[in-house]
Amino acid sequence: MAFNRRSKNITQGVARSPNRSMYYALGYKEEDFDKPMIGIANGHSTITPCNAGLQRLADAAIESIRKSDANPQIFGTPTISDGMSMGTEGMKYSLVSREVIADCIETAVQGQWMDGVVVIGGCDKNMPGGMIGLARMNVPGIYVYGGTIRPGNWKGKDLTIVSSFEAVGEFTAGRMSEEDFKGIEKNACPSSGSCGGMYTANTMSSSFEALGMSLMYSSTMANPDQEKVDSAAESARVLVEAVKKDLKPRDIITKKSIENAVALIMATGGSTNAVLHYLAIAHAAEVEWSIDDFERMRKKVPVICDLKPSGQFVATDLHKAGGIPQVLRILLDAGMLHGDCITITGRTIAEELKDVPGKPRADQKVIYPIDQALYDEGHLAILKGNLAPDGAVAKITGLKNPVITGPARVFEDEQSAMEAILGDKIKAGDIVVMRYLGPKGGPGMPEMLAPTSAIIGKGLGESVGLITDGRFSGGTWGMVVGHVAPEAFEGGTIGLVQEGDSVTIDAHKLLLELNVDAAEIERRRAAWKQPAPRYTRGVLSKYAALALPANKGAVTG
């Protein structure tokens, strides 16, 4: 049986002689044209430590594909560094890069009639971008995560990049010495690999194990370790077998497998960005999935992992404790996982987990049994109310004060909010409202890690709320609500809030309310005028014109 089901369109027949001439220039032999063509979407980049260690993985995948009697075809995908662009205009390109990555993969794979593709990525938007591309094309594919960074250390304390962001607030508040500030800065990131807590990169990669699109144990390996290289090689081999079986992403990505992925995200205390990204992945896979499905899953699945940002440990600790398969096995035995979902190996989730112990080891404190859950329900809550009739997303675990009512402190951009926070103009009880930062208004729905970290560094993490139609980093914690929909640019109520208005965030009742008379709100709405777009040319302008609302995944198509 021929396994070059797609690539034969570009390599076979008299009319394709010129095509073969070009392949001969690349070193192909005549017998190679009967083999499958396997793409490697290589996200290697020296822009960021998240992607700086990917070339070794790509090289391992190339060799594995050749050993599997297939032809590797390498092409690049772009990335930006969320951590480095944070707090600047560059952050507006972060979510946009998700769409660009998906489009790049689709363009190369479809344009070259590849029979399958190994996607290799590291920084936050690499994972959803790659998965959107795979789901949209429905060509056999597998995701290879670049791996996590090792934890940094300063004076005996483990560090992540979020430690450095929070240090900014502490240092400016006079709560940290210059020695410690510089020590954290220089030691927070000790190796290649993605940010080390259960932030967005590790959240999405971990969920891909549950989704069935990545190999078990692969998402919590450290990038510098040899096992990560070996896993990349094995992933490529498995992908060639999937090509032979004609096992496609939409055979794997179903409503049940997305429920598995979201269950894992809830159990591990994952990033708020996962809400946005799984709405987008479901859209690409043509799976019916809404923002309300996250709330349904939250009520079913407890938090059983003690991981940063709201917990103690990082991804390498989770790996040593049994990795994602241990968490999945606990969920499976509790009836919180669909064990019959197929994975990229051709086996079911239950079959993949059959040799994993039913209970976590006693010598670790990262993973807990269901009956000792850290929180009885999940942490990613969907809030609604007159401030967010179409929904907003909040992390609600770990909060001492889950309800706050206070005066709105209104900002139209991140920079002015940062100046107010660092200048001690934000006080306990205030609710910071940052708006015109949504998919269309930002544009690009930038992340707000710098302001939230500064608030925490100032010692106000439990006493100041923050609401935005933008996003939060996976490293964010506190009384924060993002993804507010409709966004301000589209006439959402968040755009009608005035300085000093009373606002309530109620994580118990899942409410987000502007405490202003309905008639007054409508008066303001009638007087509101949509501002001019911030960009009229280039990729941000294109994104703003095409993006769906946050409650629809902020996708472009």
C-alpha positions as a printed NumPy array, in Angstrom:
array([[  0.   ,   0.   ,   0.   ],
       [  1.269,   3.467,  -0.887],
       [  1.471,   5.916,   1.998],
       [  2.205,   8.982,  -0.121],
       [ -1.522,   9.657,  -0.373],
       [ -1.071,  13.413,  -0.676],
       [  2.471,  13.955,  -1.902],
       [  1.857,  11.831,  -5.005],
       [ -0.024,  14.871,  -6.311],
       [  3.275,  16.72 ,  -6.522],
       [  5.71 ,  13.87 ,  -7.327],
       [  3.999,  11.351,  -9.615],
       [  3.325,  11.271, -13.362],
       [  4.847,  12.705, -16.526],
       [  3.505,  16.194, -15.83 ],
       [  5.394,  16.3  , -12.516],
       [  8.829,  15.816, -14.105],
       [  9.816,  19.458, -13.372],
       [  8.8  ,  18.934,  -9.732],
       [ 11.048,  15.891,  -9.478],
       [ 13.913,  17.868, -11.022],
       [ 13.699,  20.272,  -8.1  ],
       [ 13.611,  17.401,  -5.6  ],
       [ 16.747,  15.917,  -7.213],
       [ 18.463,  19.236,  -6.462],
       [ 17.699,  18.549,  -2.789],
       [ 19.339,  15.125,  -2.89 ],
       [ 16.261,  12.975,  -3.474],
       [ 16.563,   9.67 ,  -5.326],
       [ 13.983,   8.127,  -7.624],
       [ 12.844,   5.64 ,  -5.001],
       [ 12.103,   8.487,  -2.577],
       [  9.087,   9.597,  -4.599],
       [  7.125,   6.573,  -3.419],
       [  7.745,   7.426,   0.252],
       [  5.581,   9.761,   2.353],
       [  6.704,  13.37 ,   2.677],
       [  6.715,  14.388,   6.353],
       [  6.892,  18.056,   7.261],
       [  8.749,  19.319,  10.297],
       [  7.403,  22.697,  11.39 ],
       [ 10.472,  23.88 ,  13.266],
       [  9.974,  26.744,  15.699],
       [ 13.673,  27.034,  16.573],
       [ 14.657,  30.619,  17.316],
       [ 17.251,  32.511,  19.308],
       [ 14.698,  35.206,  20.137],
       [ 13.726,  33.461,  23.375],
       [ 15.006,  30.674,  25.652],
       [ 11.643,  28.986,  25.109],
       [ 12.645,  28.156,  21.522],
       [ 16.441,  28.252,  21.67 ],
       [ 16.726,  24.513,  22.296],
       [ 14.423,  23.263,  19.528],
       [ 16.992,  22.537,  16.805],
       [ 18.224,  19.414,  18.615],
       [ 14.661,  18.134,  18.676],
       [ 14.146,  18.908,  14.995],
       [ 17.392,  17.112,  14.13 ],
       [ 16.256,  14.06 ,  16.108],
       [ 12.902,  14.098,  14.314],
       [ 14.615,  14.354,  10.91 ],
       [ 16.772,  11.31 ,  11.591],
       [ 13.83 ,   9.335,  12.977],
       [ 11.722,  10.068,   9.888],
       [ 14.516,   8.864,   7.623],
       [ 14.869,   5.673,   9.671],
       [ 11.108,   5.179,   9.266],
       [ 11.542,   5.168,   5.457],
       [  9.952,   8.571,   4.926],
       [ 11.208,  11.923,   3.645],
       [ 11.626,  14.791,   6.145],
       [ 10.827,  18.281,   4.859],
       [ 11.818,  21.108,   7.168],
       [ 10.226,  24.535,   7.267],
       [ 10.192,  27.316,   9.828],
       [  7.472,  28.843,  11.965],
       [  7.826,  32.246,  13.668],
       [  7.631,  33.085,  17.334],
       [  7.767,  36.082,  19.587],
       [  8.701,  36.002,  23.261],
       [  5.705,  36.74 ,  25.442],
       [  7.999,  37.342,  28.403],
       [ 10.239,  39.791,  26.571],
       [  7.456,  41.672,  24.802],
       [  5.392,  41.948,  27.987],
       [  4.487,  45.495,  28.91 ],
       [  5.386,  46.889,  25.472],
       [  3.587,  47.418,  22.166],
       [  5.244,  44.168,  21.066],
       [  2.863,  42.182,  23.284],
       [  0.062,  43.058,  20.865],
       [  1.699,  40.642,  18.419],
       [  1.557,  37.685,  20.823],
       [ -1.948,  36.369,  20.172],
       [ -1.636,  37.451,  16.543],
       [  1.374,  35.117,  16.263],
       [ -0.918,  32.191,  17.143],
       [ -2.876,  32.864,  13.973],
       [  0.278,  33.481,  11.921],
       [  1.794,  30.177,  13.075],
       [ -1.372,  28.284,  12.15 ],
       [ -1.421,  29.982,   8.755],
       [  2.285,  29.25 ,   8.161],
       [  1.826,  25.552,   8.881],
       [ -1.273,  25.33 ,   6.717],
       [  0.459,  27.18 ,   3.88 ],
       [  3.56 ,  24.957,   3.843],
       [  1.808,  21.62 ,   4.397],
       [ -1.042,  22.223,   1.983],
       [  1.06 ,  24.001,  -0.618],
       [  3.589,  21.155,  -0.703],
       [  1.073,  18.303,  -0.353],
       [  2.843,  16.871,   2.707],
       [  1.529,  13.55 ,   3.994],
       [  1.999,  14.441,   7.649],
       [  3.655,  16.988,   9.895],
       [  5.603,  17.082,  13.153],
       [  5.073,  20.47 ,  14.816],
       [  7.827,  21.554,  17.224],
       [  7.333,  24.631,  19.397],
       [  8.176,  26.205,  22.721],
       [  6.806,  29.658,  23.572],
       [  3.187,  30.151,  24.571],
       [  1.43 ,  30.73 ,  21.246],
       [  3.437,  28.02 ,  19.458],
       [  1.237,  25.305,  20.962],
       [ -2.25 ,  26.599,  20.123],
       [ -0.993,  27.963,  16.806],
       [  0.341,  24.563,  15.843],
       [ -2.751,  22.713,  17.021],
       [ -5.093,  25.099,  15.217],
       [ -3.112,  24.472,  12.05 ],
       [ -3.275,  20.693,  12.489],
       [ -6.989,  20.694,  13.263],
       [ -7.801,  23.04 ,  10.412],
       [ -5.885,  20.994,   7.782],
       [ -6.807,  17.572,   9.179],
       [ -3.55 ,  16.106,   7.888],
       [ -1.852,  13.488,  10.145],
       [  0.185,  15.378,  12.723],
       [  1.765,  15.277,  16.156],
       [  2.855,  18.029,  18.529],
       [  6.357,  17.971,  20.019],
       [  6.733,  20.44 ,  22.872],
       [ 10.203,  21.906,  23.266],
       [ 10.199,  21.262,  26.984],
       [ 10.236,  23.319,  30.144],
       [ 13.048,  25.422,  31.54 ],
       [ 14.794,  24.296,  34.703],
       [ 13.956,  26.349,  37.8  ],
       [ 16.289,  29.174,  38.704],
       [ 17.569,  29.708,  42.231],
       [ 18.577,  32.656,  44.368],
       [ 19.586,  32.257,  47.986],
       [ 17.976,  28.819,  48.168],
       [ 14.639,  29.862,  46.671],
       [ 13.422,  28.396,  43.382],
       [ 12.655,  30.997,  40.733],
       [ 10.692,  31.357,  37.504],
       [ 10.38 ,  34.32 ,  35.151],
       [  7.355,  35.456,  37.179],
       [  9.716,  35.916,  40.148],
       [ 11.463,  38.602,  38.128],
       [  8.211,  40.345,  37.166],
       [  7.054,  40.388,  40.798],
       [ 10.458,  41.648,  41.917],
       [  9.852,  44.839,  39.912],
       [  6.928,  45.712,  42.179],
       [  8.754,  44.707,  45.347],
       [ 11.873,  46.675,  44.438],
       [  9.972,  49.856,  43.542],
       [  7.978,  49.515,  46.775],
       [ 11.21 ,  49.41 ,  48.768],
       [ 10.492,  45.859,  49.907],
       [ 13.548,  44.315,  48.2  ],
       [ 17.244,  45.167,  48.16 ],
       [ 19.086,  45.95 ,  44.932],
       [ 21.259,  42.877,  45.541],
       [ 18.221,  40.589,  45.608],
       [ 16.61 ,  42.395,  42.669],
       [ 19.69 ,  41.856,  40.5  ],
       [ 20.177,  38.338,  41.84 ],
       [ 16.673,  37.325,  40.797],
       [ 17.072,  39.051,  37.42 ],
       [ 20.269,  37.136,  36.617],
       [ 19.19 ,  33.744,  37.961],
       [ 15.485,  33.392,  37.12 ],
       [ 16.134,  31.687,  33.76 ],
       [ 19.059,  29.228,  33.993],
       [ 18.569,  27.214,  30.779],
       [ 16.713,  26.876,  27.513],
       [ 13.073,  25.85 ,  27.751],
       [  9.673,  27.427,  28.311],
       [  8.62 ,  29.25 ,  31.489],
       [  8.661,  26.74 ,  34.313],
       [  5.382,  26.963,  36.238],
       [  1.982,  25.771,  35.06 ],
       [  1.889,  28.876,  32.923],
       [  0.527,  28.997,  29.383],
       [  3.227,  26.98 ,  27.586],
       [  3.211,  24.129,  30.096],
       [ -0.58 ,  24.284,  30.387],
       [ -1.119,  23.843,  26.661],
       [  1.583,  21.219,  26.174],
       [  0.311,  19.202,  29.147],
       [ -3.217,  19.371,  27.812],
       [ -2.024,  17.97 ,  24.468],
       [ -1.152,  14.716,  26.255],
       [ -4.742,  14.556,  27.505],
       [ -6.052,  15.585,  24.086],
       [ -4.172,  12.671,  22.525],
       [ -1.992,  14.737,  20.179],
       [  1.325,  14.43 ,  22.069],
       [  3.097,  11.443,  23.583],
       [  2.652,  10.651,  27.263],
       [  5.26 ,  12.166,  29.62 ],
       [  6.575,  14.454,  26.849],
       [  5.22 ,  17.768,  28.139],
       [  6.993,  17.969,  31.506],
       [ 10.514,  17.034,  30.364],
       [ 13.166,  19.749,  30.655],
       [ 14.424,  21.012,  27.309],
       [ 18.154,  20.422,  28.004],
       [ 17.661,  16.754,  28.946],
       [ 18.417,  13.848,  26.609],
       [ 15.004,  12.307,  27.245],
       [ 13.477,  15.316,  25.475],
       [ 15.55 ,  14.569,  22.353],
       [ 14.599,  10.893,  22.542],
       [ 10.93 ,  11.838,  22.883],
       [ 11.136,  13.994,  19.748],
       [ 12.574,  11.061,  17.803],
       [  9.865,   8.724,  19.075],
       [  7.181,  11.297,  18.266],
       [  8.385,  11.436,  14.664],
       [  8.323,   7.639,  14.413],
       [  4.789,   7.536,  15.81 ],
       [  3.71 ,  10.199,  13.323],
       [  4.958,   8.135,  10.368],
       [  2.899,   5.219,  11.688],
       [ -0.124,   7.523,  11.962],
       [  0.385,   8.507,   8.318],
       [  0.359,   4.833,   7.367],
       [ -2.867,   4.322,   9.346],
       [ -4.318,   7.566,   7.925],
       [ -5.026,   8.636,  11.522],
       [ -5.932,  12.317,  11.351],
       [ -6.284,  15.098,  13.942],
       [-10.075,  15.178,  13.744],
       [-10.154,  11.45 ,  14.528],
       [ -8.477,  12.442,  17.806],
       [ -9.753,  15.964,  18.539],
       [-13.394,  15.479,  19.502],
       [-15.677,  16.997,  22.112],
       [-14.789,  14.154,  24.483],
       [-11.045,  14.581,  24.003],
       [-11.359,  18.348,  24.522],
       [-13.198,  17.568,  27.762],
       [-10.211,  15.396,  28.701],
       [ -7.833,  18.264,  27.953],
       [ -9.884,  20.764,  29.965],
       [-10.189,  18.302,  32.866],
       [ -6.394,  18.11 ,  32.941],
       [ -6.124,  21.909,  32.843],
       [ -8.499,  22.219,  35.802],
       [ -6.712,  19.51 ,  37.78 ],
       [ -3.309,  21.143,  37.324],
       [ -4.385,  24.754,  37.903],
       [ -3.539,  25.825,  34.359],
       [ -3.543,  29.151,  32.563],
       [ -6.567,  31.328,  31.77 ],
       [ -5.25 ,  31.459,  28.204],
       [ -6.327,  27.84 ,  27.797],
       [ -9.94 ,  29.038,  27.649],
       [ -9.197,  31.215,  24.643],
       [ -7.018,  28.605,  22.954],
       [ -9.393,  25.659,  23.298],
       [-12.231,  27.736,  21.915],
       [ -9.949,  28.342,  18.931],
       [ -8.832,  24.705,  18.616],
       [-12.435,  23.492,  18.77 ],
       [-13.364,  26.029,  16.1  ],
       [-10.573,  24.744,  13.843],
       [-11.608,  21.118,  14.415],
       [-15.283,  21.97 ,  13.86 ],
       [-16.161,  20.714,  17.346],
       [-19.08 ,  22.343,  19.153],
       [-17.564,  23.978,  22.238],
       [-18.478,  27.166,  24.07 ],
       [-17.192,  29.274,  26.916],
       [-19.935,  27.805,  29.124],
       [-18.422,  24.331,  28.677],
       [-15.442,  25.469,  30.743],
       [-17.722,  26.359,  33.634],
       [-19.419,  22.964,  33.308],
       [-16.024,  21.244,  33.53 ],
       [-14.863,  23.463,  36.407],
       [-17.689,  22.216,  38.596],
       [-16.745,  18.586,  37.922],
       [-12.963,  18.555,  38.329],
       [-10.979,  19.47 ,  41.466],
       [ -7.489,  20.969,  41.591],
       [ -5.121,  18.156,  42.592],
       [ -1.709,  19.639,  41.725],
       [  0.24 ,  22.193,  43.761],
       [  1.851,  24.144,  40.934],
       [  2.926,  27.722,  40.342],
       [  1.695,  30.416,  39.899],
       [ -0.734,  29.943,  42.795],
       [  1.039,  26.874,  44.21 ],
       [  4.576,  25.819,  45.125],
       [  6.064,  23.618,  42.415],
       [  7.166,  23.799,  38.769],
       [  6.891,  21.479,  35.769],
       [ 10.138,  19.623,  36.434],
       [  8.801,  18.757,  39.907],
       [  5.609,  17.474,  38.295],
       [  7.683,  15.332,  35.945],
       [  9.572,  13.75 ,  38.844],
       [  6.265,  13.139,  40.658],
       [  4.839,  11.069,  37.801],
       [  4.076,  13.608,  35.11 ],
       [  0.811,  14.196,  33.322],
       [  0.013,  10.448,  33.02 ],
       [ -0.185,  10.214,  36.819],
       [ -2.678,  13.082,  36.922],
       [ -4.669,  11.563,  34.063],
       [ -4.806,   8.15 ,  35.74 ],
       [ -6.234,   9.708,  38.904],
       [ -8.877,  11.508,  36.838],
       [ -9.644,   8.351,  34.851],
       [-10.202,   6.267,  37.981],
       [-12.46 ,   9.014,  39.367],
       [-14.65 ,   8.929,  36.26 ],
       [-13.511,  12.387,  35.167],
       [-11.824,  11.291,  31.939],
       [-13.099,   9.601,  28.778],
       [-10.85 ,   6.562,  28.585],
       [-12.107,   5.499,  25.165],
       [-10.677,   8.515,  23.308],
       [ -8.127,   7.552,  20.665],
       [ -4.602,   9.027,  20.757],
       [ -1.937,   9.623,  18.121],
       [ -0.445,   6.186,  18.891],
       [ -3.673,   4.506,  17.801],
       [ -4.282,   3.379,  21.377],
       [ -6.922,   4.803,  23.694],
       [ -6.174,   7.039,  26.662],
       [ -7.105,   4.163,  28.985],
       [ -4.676,   1.855,  27.194],
       [ -1.924,   4.462,  27.447],
       [ -2.519,   4.742,  31.199],
       [ -2.936,   1.06 ,  32.074],
       [  0.509,   0.734,  33.69 ],
       [  0.341,   4.042,  35.6  ],
       [ -0.322,   3.659,  39.362],
       [ -3.814,   4.535,  40.518],
       [ -2.522,   6.699,  43.358],
       [  0.311,   9.234,  43.486],
       [  3.539,   8.278,  45.221],
       [  3.801,   9.067,  48.923],
       [  7.283,  10.605,  48.556],
       [  6.096,  13.667,  46.62 ],
       [  3.852,  16.648,  47.367],
       [  3.004,  17.84 ,  43.853],
       [  0.092,  15.533,  42.935],
       [ -2.726,  14.705,  45.363],
       [ -5.439,  12.034,  45.38 ],
       [ -8.98 ,  13.153,  44.585],
       [-10.052,  12.772,  48.225],
       [ -7.245,  15.138,  49.268],
       [ -7.791,  17.715,  46.527],
       [ -6.394,  21.188,  47.115],
       [ -9.706,  22.65 ,  45.907],
       [-12.96 ,  20.787,  45.368],
       [-13.689,  22.578,  42.099],
       [-11.595,  23.9  ,  39.242],
       [ -9.983,  27.315,  39.213],
       [-10.881,  28.786,  35.81 ],
       [-14.271,  30.386,  36.291],
       [-16.512,  32.08 ,  33.772],
       [-17.965,  35.273,  35.253],
       [-20.95 ,  37.08 ,  33.789],
       [-22.947,  40.187,  34.632],
       [-23.669,  43.592,  33.19 ],
       [-19.924,  44.182,  32.772],
       [-19.483,  40.952,  30.805],
       [-22.784,  39.61 ,  29.432],
       [-20.879,  37.347,  27.016],
       [-18.498,  36.165,  29.706],
       [-15.119,  36.833,  31.294],
       [-12.437,  34.53 ,  32.682],
       [-10.952,  34.502,  36.178],
       [ -8.711,  32.298,  38.296],
       [-10.561,  31.91 ,  41.578],
       [ -8.522,  29.443,  43.65 ],
       [ -6.112,  30.578,  46.296],
       [ -7.994,  33.814,  46.996],
       [ -8.494,  34.81 ,  50.63 ],
       [-11.051,  37.428,  49.583],
       [-13.114,  36.057,  46.685],
       [-15.442,  39.083,  46.673],
       [-14.406,  42.691,  46.233],
       [-16.417,  45.876,  45.657],
       [-14.531,  49.078,  45.122],
       [-14.003,  52.217,  43.075],
       [-12.96 ,  51.808,  39.459],
       [ -9.552,  53.168,  38.471],
       [ -9.868,  53.414,  34.703],
       [ -7.002,  53.175,  32.2  ],
       [ -7.074,  53.094,  28.409],
       [ -3.674,  51.415,  28.072],
       [ -1.22 ,  49.304,  30.042],
       [  1.547,  51.88 ,  30.286],
       [ -0.556,  54.455,  32.173],
       [ -1.793,  51.733,  34.541],
       [  1.8  ,  50.663,  35.269],
       [  2.773,  54.251,  36.039],
       [ -0.092,  54.511,  38.524],
       [  0.744,  51.199,  40.213],
       [  4.475,  51.836,  40.491],
       [  3.755,  55.432,  41.558],
       [  1.664,  54.217,  44.538],
       [ -1.537,  55.754,  43.166],
       [ -3.438,  52.459,  43.433],
       [ -4.66 ,  51.722,  46.951],
       [ -6.155,  48.717,  48.725],
       [ -9.794,  48.307,  47.74 ],
       [ -9.361,  49.8  ,  44.261],
       [-10.414,  47.942,  41.13 ],
       [ -8.159,  48.671,  38.173],
       [-10.068,  48.67 ,  34.865],
       [ -7.859,  48.325,  31.776],
       [ -9.796,  48.536,  28.538],
       [ -9.584,  48.942,  24.765],
       [ -7.189,  45.991,  24.952],
       [ -9.422,  43.307,  23.415],
       [ -8.952,  41.403,  20.138],
       [-10.034,  44.4  ,  18.042],
       [ -9.304,  47.275,  20.398],
       [ -5.757,  46.386,  21.452],
       [ -5.552,  45.063,  18.92 ],
       [ -4.29 ,  41.583,  19.683],
       [ -5.565,  41.227,  23.249],
       [ -2.199,  41.738,  25.012],
       [ -1.344,  40.065,  28.325],
       [ -1.229,  42.026,  31.57 ],
       [  1.511,  40.222,  33.519],
       [  3.472,  43.398,  34.237],
       [  0.589,  45.25 ,  35.992],
       [ -0.639,  42.203,  37.909],
       [  2.893,  41.322,  39.024],
       [  3.499,  44.925,  40.055],
       [  0.312,  44.869,  42.143],
       [  1.499,  41.679,  43.85 ],
       [  4.985,  43.093,  44.327],
       [  3.435,  46.12 ,  46.022],
       [  1.713,  43.795,  48.484],
       [ -1.762,  44.449,  47.058],
       [ -2.447,  41.078,  45.432],
       [ -5.304,  40.236,  47.791],
       [ -6.769,  43.731,  48.12 ],
       [ -6.816,  45.186,  44.593],
       [ -8.918,  43.841,  41.74 ],
       [ -8.105,  44.104,  38.046],
       [-10.539,  43.816,  35.143],
       [ -9.601,  43.919,  31.46 ],
       [-10.809,  43.004,  28.   ],
       [ -7.214,  41.967,  27.387],
       [ -5.591,  38.754,  28.606],
       [ -3.425,  37.59 ,  31.477],
       [ -0.202,  35.642,  31.429],
       [ -0.303,  32.073,  32.658],
       [  1.899,  33.378,  35.455],
       [ -0.793,  35.715,  36.774],
       [ -2.662,  35.164,  40.032],
       [ -4.805,  37.347,  42.267],
       [ -8.232,  39.   ,  42.013],
       [ -8.027,  39.395,  38.245],
       [-10.668,  39.05 ,  35.528],
       [ -9.828,  39.073,  31.823],
       [-11.287,  38.291,  28.393],
       [-14.237,  40.6  ,  29.176],
       [-16.779,  40.338,  26.353],
       [-18.045,  42.309,  24.607],
       [-14.808,  44.302,  24.564],
       [-14.74 ,  48.084,  24.915],
       [-13.954,  48.677,  21.235],
       [-17.153,  46.846,  20.268],
       [-19.32 ,  48.882,  22.643],
       [-19.06 ,  46.6  ,  25.672],
       [-20.043,  47.927,  29.088],
       [-16.403,  47.912,  30.193],
       [-15.978,  50.891,  27.871],
       [-18.679,  52.798,  29.773],
       [-17.093,  52.557,  33.232],
       [-16.106,  55.934,  34.66 ],
       [-13.437,  56.761,  37.224],
       [-14.796,  56.117,  40.716],
       [-17.773,  53.954,  39.676],
       [-18.513,  51.109,  42.074],
       [-17.565,  47.724,  40.599],
       [-17.996,  44.23 ,  42.065],
       [-16.014,  41.068,  41.381],
       [-17.747,  38.12 ,  43.047],
       [-15.891,  34.854,  42.512],
       [-18.473,  32.969,  44.609],
       [-21.516,  34.022,  42.6  ],
       [-19.456,  34.298,  39.374],
       [-20.578,  37.902,  38.895],
       [-18.904,  40.905,  37.316],
       [-21.044,  43.982,  37.896],
       [-20.949,  47.709,  37.328],
       [-22.992,  49.067,  40.234],
       [-24.582,  51.885,  38.26 ],
       [-28.279,  52.374,  37.499],
       [-29.324,  50.639,  34.262],
       [-30.743,  53.869,  32.867],
       [-27.432,  55.64 ,  33.442],
       [-25.562,  52.817,  31.709],
       [-27.855,  53.125,  28.691],
       [-27.403,  56.903,  28.672],
       [-23.65 ,  56.402,  28.524],
       [-24.046,  53.758,  25.834],
       [-26.056,  56.131,  23.648],
       [-23.322,  58.754,  23.952],
       [-20.449,  56.326,  23.289],
       [-18.602,  56.496,  19.991],
       [-16.236,  53.845,  18.682],
       [-12.669,  55.175,  18.624],
       [-10.553,  55.109,  15.484],
       [ -8.525,  51.902,  14.975],
       [ -5.051,  52.102,  16.477],
       [ -3.524,  50.456,  13.402],
       [ -4.589,  50.837,   9.782],
       [ -1.835,  48.832,   8.073],
       [  0.069,  45.616,   8.653],
       [ -0.654,  42.419,  10.516],
       [ -2.293,  44.082,  13.545],
       [ -4.739,  45.867,  11.27 ],
       [ -5.553,  42.601,   9.501],
       [ -6.056,  40.817,  12.813],
       [ -8.321,  43.557,  14.188],
       [-10.487,  43.372,  11.07 ],
       [-10.888,  39.587,  11.179],
       [-10.789,  38.555,  14.856],
       [-13.838,  37.042,  16.505],
       [-14.679,  38.052,  20.116],
       [-12.786,  36.572,  23.057],
       [-15.731,  34.331,  23.971],
       [-15.356,  32.8  ,  20.484],
       [-11.61 ,  32.24 ,  20.811],
       [-10.451,  35.479,  19.129],
       [ -9.71 ,  33.474,  15.967],
       [ -9.442,  34.949,  12.489],
       [-11.033,  32.106,  10.551]])
